[in-house]
Amino acid sequence: MVDTQLPQWLDEDDQLDCEDDDEHQWILGLVDETKAPQTLLRHRFSSKVGGRPAWLHPVRLPAVEALTSQPDGRPLVFLLQVYAPVEDSEAAFHRMLYLFLSPHSDRLAGAGAARALRCQLPRHNAYYSPDPPSTRLPLPLPEDDMGCLLTRDPWRAAAAEAALSAGEPAPWPGVRVLPELAIRDELEEPEADASEGGWEAADLSGENGASAALAPEEAAMESELVDEVEAQVDPGTAAFATFAARVARRPQQVLRYCFEDGARPLWPGAECVPSAADVPPCVHCRAPRRFEFQVLPQLLNWLNADESGGDGMDWGAIAVFCCTASCTPPPHAESAYLEEFAWVQPP
């Protein structure tokens, strides 16, 4: 079960800075071009970028207002979804996180421009077998549900499923759709015998390990010099160096995931970093939220963002914070999707 105690990083005097370490087990997301589109349908419970959202709950979809940009009402751009079940939680045996972005690239750092939604289901539910999927397509939805879905899903995911079942081309969604790409995960390997930020005394002095051979007085003087140099380093430069060094361990990563208490985003810059007070508690159960995953700017290389004209997307980092209790909406709620909190650091 997810810990509901106040996360360690929620110290009101602390800022959610770019510092990071190897104390936590990080899961990296990498683009996988080898997977067929059929493996990304909703009953496969896949993490993916772009395409149509694979709605975990295929009927009780988010409200139209949750999927549109304010104030012009344009549909949000579906960026990605992450399959993240909660261990030992029956209610969250299946759990999917969705991330949508404003179609206005110049507003991504504004409130509500990045929107995260969470949906979860128990193992035994009306839409999926409790056993691993064995069919090529998900079970068809009742006809009574199809009509209401047409007005609530601008991506027409259910209609696309029905067309695939009938061997017909999927209907055009009528909204902007990003290239569909699978995300595979792998554990981040800890760095051995090296500083991930690169700000070791040996690096700054230009002599690898030279201070170890110095007399105590000389070593102390060099240490003081290093401290002085570090103090003069611009915070933005230091933040980017830490970010670049950590990402360099696995340059192909586009996503970083860790829902452990105390895990922090890896910010590429020192500006526009949220404080603990900036991350609101869950609006449904009031439990605190904590960091769960971040999207790296490396993903933009896969999205042909430079070909999108004025609507091209760009970001330094997108961090998503989720309810520590992973609460479930009441069964009578119109939508099975709860909004979480997303923060965009501009490039």
N, C-alpha and C positions, 0 to 999 in steps of 0.2 A: 504494500500500500504506500502511496505517496505520502511523505512526511508533511504534516500540516503545521508544524512549528514554524515560528518566524525564522526565515532564512538568515544565515549568518551575515550576508552582505547587506541586509536591510538595516543598517546603522544610519540613523537620520543625518549624521554628520559626514557620512562617507559618500563619495561619488562612485558610480559604477565605471571605474576607470578601465584602461586597456591592459592592466597587469594580468598575467595569467601564468600558470605553472603546470607541473606534471602531477599534481595531487589528485586530479580528477581523470576519469576515463572518458576520453572524447571519442565520439563517433563521427567520422568524416563522410560527407556525401560527395560522390563523384559521378559525373555524367557517364552513362553506359549507353553507347550507340548500338549495341548488339541485340537489344531486346525488341521483340516484335510488338506492334501496337496492341495485339490481343492480350499481352501479358500485363497491360496497364489498365485494364477495365476494373470496375469497382470491386468485383468479387475476388480479385487477385491481391487486393490490399497492398498496392505498390506505392512507393514514393516516386514522384515524377515532377517534371517541369512542364509547364505549358499544356497545349491541347485543351480539351474540355475538362472541367472538374469531374473527377470520379467520386460522385457524392456517396459517402458511406451510408447515410440514411437517405435512400433515394426518393422519399416521398415528403417528409417534413423538412423541406428545404429552407434556407435562410429567407427572411423577408426581402422583398424587392429593395427596400431602403438600405439594407445591409450590403447590397451588391451594386449600388450606384454611387456615383461621385456627387458630392455637394459643391456648389448649389445647382449645377446644370443638369443633373440627373443622368449623365452618361454612364454606361456600364463600366464597372471597374475591370481592370486587366487581371486575369487569373495568372499568377506567377508560378506557384508550385504547391504541392501538398506533401506532407511528411507523415508516414505511418509510424505511430509512436504509442503502442499499447503500454498500459501501466501494469507492471508485474504484480501479481497477487491481488488484482482488483477485478472482481467479477463484472462490475458495471463498465469497466474500461478494457474489457478483453480485446475489443477492437477500438482503436482510437486514431483519429486522423486530424491533422492540423492543416489548415488551408491559409494561404497568403495571397491577398489581392492588393493591387496597386492602383493609384489614381491614373487615369489616362493622360493627365497633365504632368509632364515631366518636370516642370518648374515648380511644382507644388508638393513634391514627394516628402519634403521635410515638414510639411504642415500637419496640423492635427487631423487625423482621420484619413490621411492620404494613403497610408498603408493599413490594411485591415486584416486581422488574423481571426479565423474562426476555428472552433474546436467541436468535433462531433465524436461520440463514442457509443458503442453498443455492447451488450453482454454477449457471451459466446452463443447462447441460445436465443435467437431472435427470428423475426418473421421473414428476413430477407436473405440470410446466408446459412449454409449448412454448418453445423458445429465441427465438421471435419474439413481438412484441407480441400480447396477447390479441385474438382475433377472434371468440370465442364469447360468448354471453350468460351461460352458466353454466360453471363449471369442469368438467373431465373427471370422470366418476363414479369413486368409489373402488371397489376390488374388494370383493366381498361378504365375503371372509374378514377384511377389516380392519374392517368395520362393527361386528361384534360386540364386539370389544375396545374400540372407541371409546365405546360406550355406558357403560362403567364408568369411563372416564378423563376424559370431558368432560361436566361437569354442564350446560353450555350447549347440548349436543346440536347442535353446528354441522354435523356431517356429516349428521345426520338432517334438518336444515333444508334443506341443499343438495339432498338426495334428494327432499324434498317439493316444492321449487321446480321441479326437473326434471320431476316428474310432474304439475305444475300443481295441487298440493294446498297447503293452508295449512301453514305451518311448525309443528311441534309446540311446545308451551309448554316452555320450558327448565327450569322448576322451580326456578330460582334468580333472585335479583334481577338485573334487566337495566336498565341506564341508557338514556336516550334515545340512539338511534343518530344520529350527526352526522358528516359528512365534515369533514376538516381539509385546507384548501388552504394552500400555502406561498407566501411571498413574501420577497424579500430586504429586510432592514431598511435604510432609507435613513439615511446618516450625517447627524447634525445639523450645520447650517452656522452658523458665527458665534455660537454660544451654548454656554453651559456646561450639560451634561446634568444636573448635580446641583443647579444653582441657587445654589451657595455662592460666587459671585464677589464680589469686594470691592464692586462697584457695587451688587449686590443688597443686601448687608448694610448698606451706607451709606445706601441709599435715594436715591442720586444717580447716575444712569446715567452712568458715565464721568467723573464730576466730578473724581476724583483726578488725571486726566491733565492738568488745567489748574492744579494746585496747585504751589507751589514745592517743591523737593526735600525740604526739611525737613518741610513740612506733609504731603507725600505719604508720607514715612517714618512720621510719626506716625499717619496714617490706616491705613497698612498694619499697624502694631503694634496698633491698635485692632481691626482686622478679625481679626487672629490671636487676640486676646484673646476676642472674641465667639465665634469658631469653636470655641475651646477650651472654652467654656461650653455649647455646644450638646450636648444629650443624644445619645449615640451612636445610640439607637433612632430619634430624630427625624431625625438626619442620614441614617441608612440608608433610612428610609422616603421621605425627600425625594428621594434619589438614585433609588430604585426608581420612585417616582411620576413623576419627570421623564422617565425613560427610557421607561417604558410609555406615557406621554402622546404620544410620537411616533406611536404606532399603537395607540390605545386598544382596538381590537378584538382584539388578540393574546391568545391563551390559552396559547401554548406558544412557547418560545424554544429554538433548536437551534444548537449550534456545537461540532463535534468537533475543533476546532483546539487545538494545544498552547498552553496558557496561558489559554484561555477560562475564565471563572468564572461561577458562577450570580449572578443579580441578587437578592439577599436583601432582602425588605421590612423585616426587623428585624435588630437587632444581636445578639439572643440566639439560642441553639440553632443556631449556625453550625458546621459540622464543621471539625475540623482535618485536616491531611493524614494524621495517624495514625488518624483515624476511618474513612478510606476504605481498606478492605483490598484487597490485590492479587487478581487473578483466581484463583479457587479451582482452576481447571483447569490453567492454564499458568503461573501465578505472575507474569505480566506485570502491571505497574501498571495501575490503572484511572484514567481521567480523566473529567472532566465531559463529558456529551454533550448532555443537554437538561433543561429544567425546565418544570414545569406551573405556570401562574400561577393565582391565586385567581379571576381573571375567568372561568375555566371554570365555576365554580359557578353563575354566572348562567344557564347553559344546562342545568343538570342538575336543576332544581327541588329543590335540596337542602333547602330550607326546608320541603318537603312530606313529608319522609321521617321525621318524628318523631324518636325517640331514635336512629335509625341515620343521621341526617343527617351528611353529610361536611363538613369544613371544614379549610382549611389556609392557611398563608401562602405557602408555596412547596414544591414537591416537585422535588428534583434527582436525576437519574439519572446514575451514573458507570459507564462500561463499559470492558471490557478493551481496552487500546491495541493488542493484537495481533489482536483480533477472531478469537480462536481457534475451532476447530471441534471438536465432540465426536467421539470415534472412531466409525467406522461401525457397530460392534457395540453401541454404547450404547443403552440402552432408550429414552432420550429424546433428541431432537435440540435440546432447549432448555436453555440454560445460564443460571444465575441471575447477575444483575449486582447492583449496589448502589444502593439508593434511600434518600434522606434527606428527612425531612419536617420543615419548620419550621412550628411551630404558628402560628395566626393571632394 
